Amino acid sequence: MLEGWQGWWTSARFVPGINDFAWLPSNRIIPSDSSLWGFKKMPHDDTCVWVLQISVYNHTIGNYDCNTTSGYICEINLPAVSHGSHINNLNDLGGNS
């Protein structure tokens, strides 16, 4: 865990080939001047993007060594669910139960 910090890893990291931070696997760039950034650690090589929970950064993002242990968050596309139906288990989402 990052000593004294709270937050979660995301799917974004520094991509040397485009020399910027991007969400993977889409390679959608996170603009350098985005208001999402709370801080950027230099050098950027081998760093991943982290959502910062601590109040001074108010859920903005930063980058840190990818090999550091912390929790993570992810985004998944859920199937359309009709009104009145529900998802019984992960098999309904195409995953494993």
TIVEX-157985 format. One record per residue (C-alpha): residue number from 1; residue in one letter; x, z, y. Coordinates in pm, 1 decimal. Layout:
N
<node num="NUM" residu="a" u="X" w="Z" v="Y"/>
...
This chain:
97
<node num="1" residu="m" u="0.0" w="0.0" v="0.0"/>
<node num="2" residu="l" u="119.7" w="-66.0" v="353.2"/>
<node num="3" residu="e" u="233.7" w="277.5" v="470.9"/>
<node num="4" residu="g" u="-12.7" w="419.1" v="725.3"/>
<node num="5" residu="w" u="-218.5" w="98.6" v="743.1"/>
<node num="6" residu="q" u="-559.5" w="3.2" v="608.5"/>
<node num="7" residu="g" u="-675.8" w="-348.4" v="544.9"/>
<node num="8" residu="w" u="-726.5" w="-628.4" v="296.6"/>
<node num="9" residu="w" u="-538.0" w="-939.5" v="189.0"/>
<node num="10" residu="t" u="-710.7" w="-1276.0" v="235.1"/>
<node num="11" residu="s" u="-645.7" w="-1622.6" v="92.3"/>
<node num="12" residu="a" u="-444.9" w="-1729.0" v="398.4"/>
<node num="13" residu="r" u="-66.2" w="-1744.0" v="418.2"/>
<node num="14" residu="f" u="218.7" w="-1910.0" v="603.7"/>
<node num="15" residu="v" u="261.0" w="-2266.5" v="473.2"/>
<node num="16" residu="p" u="614.6" w="-2395.1" v="541.5"/>
<node num="17" residu="g" u="513.8" w="-2761.1" v="490.4"/>
<node num="18" residu="i" u="277.4" w="-2744.0" v="790.1"/>
<node num="19" residu="n" u="476.0" w="-2469.0" v="967.2"/>
<node num="20" residu="d" u="163.2" w="-2265.0" v="1035.9"/>
<node num="21" residu="f" u="-81.0" w="-2019.6" v="879.5"/>
<node num="22" residu="a" u="-365.9" w="-2169.5" v="678.1"/>
<node num="23" residu="w" u="-654.1" w="-2067.7" v="453.8"/>
<node num="24" residu="l" u="-585.9" w="-2171.9" v="95.3"/>
<node num="25" residu="p" u="-672.3" w="-2382.0" v="-94.8"/>
<node num="26" residu="s" u="-823.8" w="-2585.1" v="191.7"/>
<node num="27" residu="n" u="-509.4" w="-2570.7" v="414.9"/>
<node num="28" residu="r" u="-742.7" w="-2517.6" v="712.8"/>
<node num="29" residu="i" u="-503.7" w="-2401.3" v="986.9"/>
<node num="30" residu="i" u="-559.0" w="-2074.1" v="1171.3"/>
<node num="31" residu="p" u="-479.2" w="-2165.9" v="1533.7"/>
<node num="32" residu="s" u="-182.6" w="-1973.3" v="1675.4"/>
<node num="33" residu="d" u="-383.8" w="-1882.4" v="1985.3"/>
<node num="34" residu="s" u="-691.6" w="-1769.4" v="1788.7"/>
<node num="35" residu="s" u="-850.2" w="-1443.5" v="1903.2"/>
<node num="36" residu="l" u="-853.3" w="-1343.6" v="1534.9"/>
<node num="37" residu="w" u="-481.8" w="-1256.5" v="1553.2"/>
<node num="38" residu="g" u="-401.1" w="-890.3" v="1616.9"/>
<node num="39" residu="f" u="-28.4" w="-937.8" v="1557.3"/>
<node num="40" residu="k" u="219.1" w="-1177.7" v="1398.2"/>
<node num="41" residu="k" u="528.1" w="-1050.8" v="1217.1"/>
<node num="42" residu="m" u="842.9" w="-1260.9" v="1250.4"/>
<node num="43" residu="p" u="976.7" w="-1441.5" v="1059.4"/>
<node num="44" residu="h" u="660.2" w="-1594.1" v="917.6"/>
<node num="45" residu="d" u="815.1" w="-1717.7" v="589.4"/>
<node num="46" residu="d" u="672.9" w="-1547.6" v="277.2"/>
<node num="47" residu="t" u="398.0" w="-1370.2" v="470.8"/>
<node num="48" residu="c" u="26.6" w="-1361.2" v="394.5"/>
<node num="49" residu="v" u="-270.1" w="-1292.8" v="621.5"/>
<node num="50" residu="w" u="-427.5" w="-949.1" v="620.7"/>
<node num="51" residu="v" u="-751.3" w="-820.5" v="782.1"/>
<node num="52" residu="l" u="-657.4" w="-505.8" v="973.6"/>
<node num="53" residu="q" u="-897.9" w="-215.4" v="945.7"/>
<node num="54" residu="i" u="-723.0" w="25.9" v="1180.6"/>
<node num="55" residu="s" u="-909.5" w="80.4" v="1507.3"/>
<node num="56" residu="v" u="-632.7" w="-38.7" v="1740.4"/>
<node num="57" residu="y" u="-660.0" w="-387.1" v="1582.6"/>
<node num="58" residu="n" u="-1041.0" w="-378.8" v="1533.6"/>
<node num="59" residu="h" u="-1062.3" w="-599.8" v="1221.5"/>
<node num="60" residu="t" u="-838.2" w="-873.8" v="1355.0"/>
<node num="61" residu="i" u="-579.0" w="-1041.1" v="1131.9"/>
<node num="62" residu="g" u="-204.5" w="-1006.4" v="1100.2"/>
<node num="63" residu="n" u="62.7" w="-1122.7" v="860.3"/>
<node num="64" residu="y" u="284.8" w="-920.5" v="630.2"/>
<node num="65" residu="d" u="512.6" w="-958.4" v="327.5"/>
<node num="66" residu="c" u="303.9" w="-1117.4" v="48.6"/>
<node num="67" residu="n" u="458.8" w="-887.8" v="-214.1"/>
<node num="68" residu="t" u="322.4" w="-569.8" v="-52.9"/>
<node num="69" residu="t" u="44.2" w="-397.2" v="-247.2"/>
<node num="70" residu="s" u="-296.1" w="-368.5" v="-79.0"/>
<node num="71" residu="g" u="-663.8" w="-440.1" v="-145.8"/>
<node num="72" residu="y" u="-806.8" w="-787.9" v="-102.7"/>
<node num="73" residu="i" u="-1122.2" w="-966.8" v="1.2"/>
<node num="74" residu="c" u="-1239.9" w="-1311.4" v="-96.6"/>
<node num="75" residu="e" u="-1512.8" w="-1557.7" v="-16.1"/>
<node num="76" residu="i" u="-1726.2" w="-1728.8" v="-276.7"/>
<node num="77" residu="n" u="-2003.5" w="-1983.7" v="-245.7"/>
<node num="78" residu="l" u="-2324.5" w="-1845.6" v="-392.1"/>
<node num="79" residu="p" u="-2583.1" w="-2079.5" v="-542.2"/>
<node num="80" residu="a" u="-2910.6" w="-2122.1" v="-357.3"/>
<node num="81" residu="v" u="-3158.1" w="-1862.8" v="-479.5"/>
<node num="82" residu="s" u="-3529.3" w="-1924.8" v="-446.1"/>
<node num="83" residu="h" u="-3753.5" w="-1657.0" v="-297.3"/>
<node num="84" residu="g" u="-3845.2" w="-1395.1" v="-556.7"/>
<node num="85" residu="s" u="-3560.3" w="-1472.8" v="-797.3"/>
<node num="86" residu="h" u="-3243.6" w="-1271.2" v="-843.6"/>
<node num="87" residu="i" u="-2900.3" w="-1292.4" v="-998.4"/>
<node num="88" residu="n" u="-2880.7" w="-1095.3" v="-1325.3"/>
<node num="89" residu="n" u="-2507.3" w="-1110.9" v="-1388.2"/>
<node num="90" residu="l" u="-2191.2" w="-1306.8" v="-1313.2"/>
<node num="91" residu="n" u="-2294.8" w="-1576.6" v="-1563.6"/>
<node num="92" residu="d" u="-2568.7" w="-1669.7" v="-1314.6"/>
<node num="93" residu="l" u="-2286.7" w="-1749.8" v="-1068.2"/>
<node num="94" residu="g" u="-2087.2" w="-1949.8" v="-1322.2"/>
<node num="95" residu="g" u="-1847.1" w="-1659.6" v="-1388.5"/>
<node num="96" residu="n" u="-1793.6" w="-1419.4" v="-1673.3"/>
<node num="97" residu="s" u="-1992.8" w="-1104.5" v="-1741.4"/>
